[in-house]
Amino acid sequence: MSSQLYEKMNLYLANQEVAYIKLHNLHWYVKGRGFFTLHAKLEELYDQTAVIIDEVAERLLALGQLPVANLKKALSMATIEELEDAPISSDETVQGLMADVEYWIRDTKEISELADEAGDGATADLFNGYLSEYQKLMWMLQSYLA
């Protein structure tokens, strides 16, 4: 199997762990006309992120790897930026989400491709499922701002 794949999966996991808290931050601090819609959507997204965290960690364990499982290490690895504890407008919230979703689409594709190259169809399938969801989310966010 591919150490590059495992490293990338652990980075993805660290970023998901940071994103989980970031989505809570947005859920609590979003302000503006889109509050009700975004407040509910952000809760849905952080619940979905919790599932992804668990699935990716368990997939790493099934492959004999050690998933990052503490915030200090996750923060030291992560490329997703945390947010300050401060109000944020509806439009800024969606624009920030779109930037993160662009990252998720790119990295999810990369992991799926690495898994295919390593002959790991199960991991490729898992990440292809995430890719479909992130592409749909990007369309929804773009439609929200249109």
C-alpha positions as CSV (number, residue, x, y, z in Angstrom):
1,M,0.0,0.0,0.0
2,S,0.9,3.6,-0.4
3,S,2.4,5.7,2.5
4,Q,1.6,8.8,0.4
5,L,-2.1,7.7,0.5
6,Y,-2.0,7.2,4.3
7,E,-0.3,10.6,4.9
8,K,-2.8,12.3,2.7
9,M,-5.7,10.6,4.4
10,N,-4.4,11.7,7.8
11,L,-4.0,15.3,6.6
12,Y,-7.6,15.0,5.3
13,L,-8.7,13.8,8.7
14,A,-6.8,16.6,10.5
15,N,-8.5,19.1,8.2
16,Q,-11.9,17.5,8.9
17,E,-11.3,17.8,12.6
18,V,-10.5,21.5,12.3
19,A,-13.5,22.0,9.9
20,Y,-15.8,20.4,12.5
21,I,-15.0,23.2,15.0
22,K,-15.0,25.8,12.3
23,L,-18.5,24.8,11.2
24,H,-19.7,25.2,14.8
25,N,-18.1,28.6,14.9
26,L,-20.0,29.6,11.8
27,H,-23.2,28.0,13.1
28,W,-23.0,30.1,16.3
29,Y,-21.7,33.4,14.8
30,V,-23.5,33.8,11.4
31,K,-25.6,36.9,11.2
32,G,-27.8,38.5,8.6
33,R,-30.8,37.7,6.3
34,G,-29.6,34.2,5.7
35,F,-29.3,33.3,9.3
36,F,-32.2,30.7,9.6
37,T,-31.2,28.9,6.4
38,L,-27.5,28.9,7.2
39,H,-27.8,28.1,10.8
40,A,-29.7,24.9,9.9
41,K,-27.4,24.0,7.0
42,L,-24.3,24.5,9.1
43,E,-25.6,22.1,11.7
44,E,-26.2,19.6,8.9
45,L,-22.7,20.1,7.7
46,Y,-21.0,19.6,11.0
47,D,-23.0,16.5,11.6
48,Q,-21.9,15.2,8.2
49,T,-18.3,16.1,9.1
50,A,-18.5,14.1,12.3
51,V,-19.5,11.0,10.1
52,I,-16.6,11.7,7.7
53,I,-14.1,12.0,10.6
54,D,-15.2,8.6,12.0
55,E,-15.2,6.9,8.6
56,V,-11.8,8.1,7.6
57,A,-10.3,7.3,11.0
58,E,-11.8,3.8,10.9
59,R,-10.6,3.3,7.3
60,L,-7.1,4.2,8.4
61,L,-7.3,1.8,11.3
62,A,-8.6,-1.0,9.0
63,L,-5.6,-0.4,6.8
64,G,-3.3,-0.8,9.9
65,Q,-2.5,2.9,10.2
66,L,-2.8,5.3,13.1
67,P,-5.3,8.2,12.5
68,V,-4.6,11.6,14.0
69,A,-6.8,11.7,17.1
70,N,-5.8,14.8,19.1
71,L,-6.5,18.4,18.4
72,K,-2.9,19.6,19.0
73,K,-1.6,17.3,16.3
74,A,-4.5,18.0,14.0
75,L,-4.0,21.8,14.3
76,S,-0.2,21.4,13.6
77,M,-1.0,19.4,10.4
78,A,-4.1,21.2,9.1
79,T,-4.3,23.5,6.2
80,I,-7.9,24.6,6.9
81,E,-7.9,27.9,8.7
82,E,-9.7,28.4,12.0
83,L,-11.9,31.4,12.6
84,E,-11.9,34.0,15.3
85,D,-14.9,34.0,17.7
86,A,-16.7,36.9,16.1
87,P,-19.9,37.6,14.1
88,I,-19.7,36.9,10.4
89,S,-22.2,37.9,7.7
90,S,-24.2,35.4,5.8
91,D,-22.4,36.2,2.5
92,E,-19.0,35.9,4.1
93,T,-20.0,32.6,5.6
94,V,-21.0,31.2,2.3
95,Q,-17.9,32.6,0.6
96,G,-15.7,31.0,3.2
97,L,-17.5,27.7,2.9
98,M,-17.0,27.8,-0.9
99,A,-13.3,28.2,-0.4
100,D,-13.2,25.2,2.0
101,V,-15.3,23.1,-0.3
102,E,-13.0,23.8,-3.2
103,Y,-10.2,22.4,-1.0
104,W,-12.4,19.3,-0.2
105,I,-13.2,18.7,-3.8
106,R,-9.5,18.9,-4.8
107,D,-8.2,16.7,-1.9
108,T,-11.0,14.2,-2.1
109,K,-10.2,13.6,-5.8
110,E,-6.5,13.3,-5.1
111,I,-7.1,10.7,-2.4
112,S,-9.5,8.7,-4.6
113,E,-6.8,8.7,-7.4
114,L,-4.1,7.6,-4.9
115,A,-6.3,4.8,-3.6
116,D,-7.0,3.7,-7.2
117,E,-3.3,3.7,-8.0
118,A,-2.7,1.6,-4.8
119,G,-5.3,-0.9,-5.8
120,D,-7.5,0.1,-2.8
121,G,-11.0,0.2,-4.3
122,A,-12.7,0.5,-0.9
123,T,-10.9,3.7,0.0
124,A,-11.5,5.1,-3.5
125,D,-15.2,4.3,-3.3
126,L,-15.4,6.0,0.1
127,F,-13.8,9.2,-1.1
128,N,-15.8,9.1,-4.4
129,G,-18.9,9.3,-2.2
130,Y,-17.5,12.3,-0.4
131,L,-16.6,13.9,-3.8
132,S,-20.2,13.6,-5.0
133,E,-21.5,15.3,-1.8
134,Y,-18.9,18.1,-2.0
135,Q,-19.7,18.8,-5.6
136,K,-23.4,19.0,-4.8
137,L,-22.7,21.3,-1.9
138,M,-20.6,23.6,-4.1
139,W,-23.5,23.9,-6.5
140,M,-25.9,24.7,-3.6
141,L,-23.5,27.4,-2.2
142,Q,-23.1,29.0,-5.6
143,S,-26.8,29.0,-6.1
144,Y,-27.3,30.6,-2.7
145,L,-25.1,33.5,-3.7
146,A,-26.6,33.9,-7.2
